[in-house]
């Protein structure tokens, strides 16, 4: 089992949790991004830079993903595709995506996109906080304990 990170928008605090987890468990961790990124020089931590086209990082993750792997992403359409491949998807804020909830999340995303296209400000996500970080770490540790 491996952990894949949609790394362009992943918060630094989450990356640090992932780096420590990879060191502790020796699970392969691969960060995929459009731009260069510094990562710790560790045997189990890798970085894969893709071209800067639309969804390039997402497509690379989906190409390399295996059943049972974990993907860290805030991208709901990517999370949906990850679930279709029988893998796990975890939001950096600690929300574990599920087959039961993903369709509703996609509909909400589409509605907000439509409202924004109409000129309505839907606001952005709340500031990342300690509760989010703890929730993320707990879900990650639960996944790691099951492999």
C-alpha positions as CSV (number, residue, x, y, z in Angstrom):
1,X,0.0,0.0,0.0
2,X,1.1,3.5,-0.8
3,X,0.2,7.1,0.0
4,X,-0.2,9.5,-2.9
5,X,-0.5,13.3,-2.3
6,X,-2.1,15.8,-4.6
7,X,0.6,18.1,-3.3
8,X,0.1,21.5,-5.1
9,X,-2.6,22.6,-2.6
10,X,-1.7,20.4,0.3
11,X,-1.0,22.4,3.5
12,X,2.5,22.3,4.9
13,X,1.3,21.0,8.3
14,X,-0.3,18.0,6.6
15,X,2.8,17.3,4.5
16,X,4.8,17.3,7.8
17,X,2.4,14.8,9.3
18,X,2.8,12.6,6.2
19,X,6.6,12.8,6.3
20,X,6.7,11.7,9.9
21,X,4.3,8.9,9.2
22,X,6.4,7.7,6.3
23,X,9.5,7.7,8.5
24,X,7.7,5.9,11.3
25,X,6.0,3.2,9.2
26,X,8.1,3.0,6.1
27,X,5.1,3.3,3.9
28,X,5.9,4.7,0.5
29,X,4.8,8.3,0.2
30,X,4.7,10.1,-3.2
31,X,3.9,13.8,-3.6
32,X,2.7,14.7,-7.1
33,X,2.7,18.4,-8.1
34,X,3.0,20.7,-11.1
35,X,5.8,22.8,-9.5
36,X,9.1,22.0,-7.7
37,X,8.8,21.2,-4.1
38,X,11.3,20.4,-1.3
39,X,10.9,17.2,0.5
40,X,13.0,15.4,3.1
41,X,15.6,13.1,1.6
42,X,14.2,9.8,2.8
43,X,14.1,6.4,1.3
44,X,10.3,6.2,1.5
45,X,9.4,9.7,0.4
46,X,9.3,10.6,-3.3
47,X,8.4,13.6,-5.4
48,X,7.0,13.4,-8.9
49,X,6.7,16.6,-10.8
50,X,4.3,16.6,-13.7
51,X,3.7,19.2,-16.4
52,X,1.6,22.2,-15.5
53,X,-1.5,21.3,-17.7
54,X,-5.0,20.9,-16.3
55,X,-5.4,17.9,-14.0
56,X,-1.9,16.6,-14.8
57,X,-1.2,15.7,-11.2
58,X,-4.6,14.1,-10.8
59,X,-4.2,12.0,-13.9
60,X,-0.7,10.8,-12.9
61,X,-2.0,9.8,-9.5
62,X,-4.9,7.9,-11.1
63,X,-2.5,6.2,-13.5
64,X,-0.2,5.0,-10.7
65,X,-2.8,4.2,-8.0
66,X,-3.4,0.7,-6.9
67,X,-6.4,-0.8,-5.1
68,X,-6.2,0.0,-1.4
69,X,-3.8,2.9,-1.7
70,X,-4.5,6.2,0.1
71,X,-4.8,9.5,-1.8
72,X,-4.6,12.8,0.1
73,X,-6.6,15.4,-1.9
74,X,-9.1,18.3,-1.5
75,X,-10.2,17.7,-5.1
76,X,-13.7,16.1,-4.9
77,X,-13.7,14.9,-8.6
78,X,-10.3,13.2,-8.0
79,X,-11.6,11.7,-4.8
80,X,-14.5,10.3,-6.7
81,X,-12.3,8.6,-9.2
82,X,-10.0,7.3,-6.5
83,X,-13.0,5.6,-4.8
84,X,-14.0,4.1,-8.2
85,X,-10.6,2.4,-8.2
86,X,-11.3,0.9,-4.8
87,X,-8.7,3.1,-3.1
88,X,-9.1,5.5,-0.2
89,X,-9.3,9.3,-0.4
90,X,-8.7,11.6,2.6
91,X,-9.1,15.4,2.6
92,X,-6.2,17.4,4.2
93,X,-8.8,18.7,6.7
94,X,-9.5,15.2,7.9
95,X,-12.7,14.3,5.9
96,X,-12.5,10.7,4.7
97,X,-14.4,10.5,1.4
98,X,-16.9,7.6,1.1
99,X,-18.9,6.0,-1.7
100,X,-22.0,6.9,0.3
101,X,-21.3,10.7,0.4
102,X,-19.2,11.4,-2.7
103,X,-22.2,12.0,-5.1
104,X,-23.7,14.6,-2.8
105,X,-20.3,16.3,-2.4
106,X,-20.0,16.4,-6.2
107,X,-23.5,18.0,-6.5
108,X,-22.7,20.6,-3.9
109,X,-19.4,21.4,-5.7
110,X,-21.3,21.8,-9.0
111,X,-23.9,24.1,-7.4
112,X,-21.3,26.3,-5.9
113,X,-19.4,26.5,-9.2
114,X,-22.7,27.5,-10.9
115,X,-23.3,30.2,-8.3
116,X,-19.8,31.5,-8.7
117,X,-20.3,31.6,-12.5
118,X,-23.4,33.7,-11.9
119,X,-21.4,36.2,-9.9
120,X,-22.5,35.0,-6.4
121,X,-19.7,34.8,-3.9
122,X,-19.9,31.4,-2.2
123,X,-16.9,32.1,0.1
124,X,-13.9,29.8,0.5
125,X,-13.0,27.2,3.0
126,X,-12.5,28.1,6.6
127,X,-8.9,28.5,7.9
128,X,-7.2,25.2,8.6
129,X,-7.2,24.7,12.4
130,X,-5.9,22.3,15.0
131,X,-9.1,20.3,14.9
132,X,-8.7,19.7,11.2
133,X,-5.1,18.7,11.7
134,X,-6.0,16.2,14.5
135,X,-8.8,14.7,12.5
136,X,-6.5,14.2,9.5
137,X,-3.8,12.6,11.7
138,X,-6.3,10.3,13.3
139,X,-7.7,9.1,9.9
140,X,-4.2,8.6,8.6
141,X,-3.1,6.6,11.7
142,X,-6.3,4.5,11.4
143,X,-5.5,3.7,7.7
144,X,-1.8,3.0,8.6
145,X,-2.8,0.6,11.3
146,X,-5.0,-1.4,8.9
147,X,-2.2,-2.1,6.4
